[in-house]
């Protein structure tokens, strides 16, 4: 209790001491004075005050007189409309510039430079070759050309995908008579061609492609597409677009597809394949080993030796007839030497790439009727029909073998190395 009373007395003394100190300090504070301005500042809004000093609130102001603003400048909505108008004008001008660059100029400028040598304005000359209404274009990978309008007839040759032919007769039993570009006539099914020839017109396209692989797939897309058509060696296609590793090719009937650049030869649209040495010819021929034999066939689906010679010569720069009889008249004849002692043919004189024309195994010596063809792929090795005449095989031979006695003639087509 005593402790509490002493605490209260101490607090009272401190309060009285602080009050006295405050009064002493206050007596020494200088009196505040009011500062009078000799040149008072005149503010624009003070003009709205009347003589009594009272401001007239709500008085209408003329924005042009008071602030120098027009009606459009004083209105926020008008400013927004004006901005949109400017944006619209700028957009219209931009669109007109684009139209001028990409649409109007390409159509107007060439007329000013017509007849000059300026390459930019020289219009490419287009010479259409297949304007005759009798032309047709093959739409199947390969089609047999038959002696008569029947599948059971003798096969004369084959025509390949995108190959132009000429129709020479009306349809008979689902077949029409056609003529190939190298003059062979025969019958093919009416369902195997189209009347549209744009896919074979050179001047309508940018690139000419010759298939050099045994087969190639034409796809719906450049990558991850589906197969549209499988084409075979010596098929000729025309392309409009070239990208890394692929071409966009124009197909019979107006469609387009994509083909990889590997296994094709790119040429100018009116160029022919350049002639190469015989080793390339032989390399192409070896892709036909174990192919099923088909009379006068010339594809991986079935081929003959003369058919293989035709397509492999074409892709390696030599224009070759399709039939054995015509092939036996091409190139240089090879004259063989005989051994002075045995009288046998010296087979070392038969070089890779040489084409041998043979008589039948059952014919007598002196018979000049060509029964089959064979091609030398290496010394003592021939590409020819198997004994059963079911496939194309490689066969070795040596001096004195019966095959040497069957040789009617040997023709050398390609240059030897």
DACOR-V627825 format. One line per field, one symbol per residue. psi: psi as a letter, one per 20 degrees, with the letter a starting at -180 (. if undefined). A space follows every 10 residues. Layout:
psi = ???
//
This chain:
psi = ghgghhghhg hgghghghgh hhhghhhipq ppqpppphnq poqhiihjqa hijppnqjpp qohgggikqr ghhiphhhgg hhghgggggg gggghhgghh giggghhggh hhjpirjohh jopppoophl ipiiqrppiq gqppoqhrmq hirppgaqqr pkpprppjrr pokjqqprpr hjjpqaqqqi jjrqipjhij ogiirhqppp pirhqqppqh rhqkaqpgqo rrpjppqpqh pproiqqoqp qpiirqaqpq ipjqpprqhk qqppparhhh ggghhiiipj qpppokqkri iprrghghgg hhggijjppp rhqgghhiiq appppqqqph ghjqpoiiio qpiqpppqrq hirqpipjpo grqqppirpj pqorqrhilh rprppqrrpi qhhhiipgrp pogqpq.
//
